[in-house]
Amino acid sequence: MHGIKKTIFLIFIFISTSTHATNNSVYSTSVKGDFDKIYKQIYSSLESNRLFVVLEPDIGANLAGFKKRWGENYNRNKLDKFKSMVFCNPWYANQMSNMDVNMTAICPLHITLTQNHGITTVHFVRPDHIAKASKAAPVAKELTELVINAINEGIKAFK
């Protein structure tokens, strides 16, 4: 299976557990509840952990403009919502660039939230996986833990 198909397939297989990894490089966690409320809580949690949201692309709304053009190839997984948050912490960005300029490729960070059948899933590409062979690995590990903790803090009221 390719990309999003594989991710959605794995989400439904493991839906009985609230947290899972679709593979080593992506952290995913799911929770039942209102998408907009979950989104706002995660946004607040990121910000309170000094992970400042700088962009909020509504990918689902953007894709909807292609519904007619793409026909049966549009939204095959029937996602109800599909939105991202792009965020950064200047201290971590500076530390990563000091240790390995190549790791600036992961800055800014992002999470993507999808919803299907009342289940909202948060997907996060793990910096610690990308930087594991880098001098920046310890900082990437710390940053990964910070983001995952912020995500879990944001959804704890919905569990």
VENJOKA-V311969 format. One record per residue. N is the residue number from 0. SS is DSSP state (~ for helix, > for strand, _ for the rest). PHI is phi in whole degrees, -180 to 180 (none if undefined). D_LAST is the distance of its C-alpha to the last C-alpha in whole Angstrom. Layout:
<<N | SS | PHI | D_LAST> <N | SS | PHI | D_LAST>>
//
This chain:
<<0 | _ | none | 30> <1 | _ | -109 | 30> <2 | ~ | 32 | 27> <3 | ~ | -65 | 25> <4 | ~ | -59 | 26> <5 | ~ | -62 | 25> <6 | ~ | -62 | 22> <7 | ~ | -65 | 20> <8 | ~ | -57 | 22> <9 | ~ | -67 | 20> <10 | ~ | -60 | 17> <11 | ~ | -72 | 18> <12 | ~ | -65 | 19> <13 | _ | -102 | 16> <14 | _ | -62 | 13> <15 | _ | -69 | 13> <16 | _ | -104 | 11> <17 | _ | -84 | 8> <18 | > | -134 | 11> <19 | > | -159 | 15> <20 | > | -115 | 18> <21 | > | -71 | 20> <22 | > | -165 | 23> <23 | _ | -65 | 24> <24 | _ | -94 | 24> <25 | > | -124 | 21> <26 | > | -94 | 17> <27 | > | -134 | 15> <28 | > | -143 | 11> <29 | > | -123 | 9> <30 | > | -152 | 6> <31 | > | -86 | 8> <32 | _ | 155 | 9> <33 | _ | -66 | 12> <34 | ~ | -55 | 13> <35 | ~ | -63 | 16> <36 | ~ | -68 | 13> <37 | ~ | -63 | 11> <38 | ~ | -56 | 14> <39 | ~ | -63 | 15> <40 | ~ | -66 | 13> <41 | ~ | -67 | 13> <42 | ~ | -56 | 17> <43 | ~ | -61 | 17> <44 | ~ | -66 | 16> <45 | ~ | -58 | 18> <46 | ~ | -61 | 21> <47 | ~ | -70 | 20> <48 | _ | -100 | 20> <49 | _ | 62 | 24> <50 | _ | -109 | 23> <51 | > | -84 | 25> <52 | > | -74 | 24> <53 | > | -113 | 27> <54 | > | -158 | 27> <55 | _ | -132 | 24> <56 | _ | -71 | 26> <57 | _ | -94 | 25> <58 | ~ | -64 | 26> <59 | ~ | -59 | 25> <60 | ~ | -65 | 27> <61 | ~ | -65 | 30> <62 | ~ | -67 | 30> <63 | ~ | -57 | 30> <64 | _ | -65 | 34> <65 | _ | -104 | 35> <66 | ~ | -54 | 34> <67 | ~ | -67 | 37> <68 | ~ | -65 | 39> <69 | ~ | -86 | 36> <70 | ~ | 55 | 36> <71 | ~ | -67 | 35> <72 | ~ | -87 | 34> <73 | _ | -83 | 31> <74 | _ | 47 | 27> <75 | _ | -59 | 28> <76 | _ | -86 | 24> <77 | _ | 55 | 24> <78 | _ | -66 | 21> <79 | _ | -81 | 20> <80 | > | -141 | 20> <81 | > | -160 | 21> <82 | > | -144 | 21> <83 | > | -124 | 21> <84 | > | -127 | 21> <85 | > | -105 | 24> <86 | > | -145 | 24> <87 | > | -154 | 27> <88 | _ | -124 | 27> <89 | ~ | -58 | 31> <90 | ~ | -63 | 31> <91 | ~ | -66 | 30> <92 | ~ | -60 | 32> <93 | ~ | -66 | 35> <94 | ~ | -61 | 34> <95 | ~ | -62 | 34> <96 | ~ | -67 | 37> <97 | ~ | -67 | 39> <98 | ~ | -87 | 38> <99 | _ | -162 | 38> <100 | ~ | -58 | 39> <101 | ~ | -64 | 38> <102 | ~ | -77 | 34> <103 | ~ | -66 | 34> <104 | ~ | -63 | 33> <105 | ~ | -90 | 30> <106 | _ | -102 | 30> <107 | _ | -76 | 28> <108 | > | -86 | 25> <109 | > | -153 | 23> <110 | > | -125 | 19> <111 | > | -124 | 19> <112 | > | -110 | 16> <113 | > | -125 | 17> <114 | > | -135 | 16> <115 | > | -149 | 17> <116 | _ | 54 | 16> <117 | _ | 79 | 13> <118 | > | -105 | 11> <119 | > | -99 | 12> <120 | > | -121 | 13> <121 | > | -104 | 14> <122 | > | -118 | 17> <123 | > | -139 | 19> <124 | > | -74 | 22> <125 | _ | -78 | 23> <126 | ~ | -60 | 26> <127 | ~ | -65 | 26> <128 | ~ | -73 | 27> <129 | ~ | -68 | 29> <130 | _ | -96 | 31> <131 | _ | -62 | 31> <132 | _ | -103 | 35> <133 | _ | -105 | 36> <134 | _ | -64 | 37> <135 | _ | -86 | 34> <136 | ~ | -54 | 31> <137 | ~ | -63 | 31> <138 | ~ | -71 | 30> <139 | ~ | -63 | 28> <140 | ~ | -64 | 26> <141 | ~ | -62 | 25> <142 | ~ | -65 | 24> <143 | ~ | -58 | 22> <144 | ~ | -63 | 20> <145 | ~ | -62 | 20> <146 | ~ | -66 | 18> <147 | ~ | -62 | 16> <148 | ~ | -63 | 15> <149 | ~ | -66 | 15> <150 | ~ | -61 | 13> <151 | ~ | -64 | 10> <152 | ~ | -63 | 11> <153 | ~ | -68 | 10> <154 | ~ | -101 | 7> <155 | ~ | -59 | 5> <156 | ~ | -69 | 6> <157 | ~ | -99 | 4> <158 | _ | -92 | 0>>
//
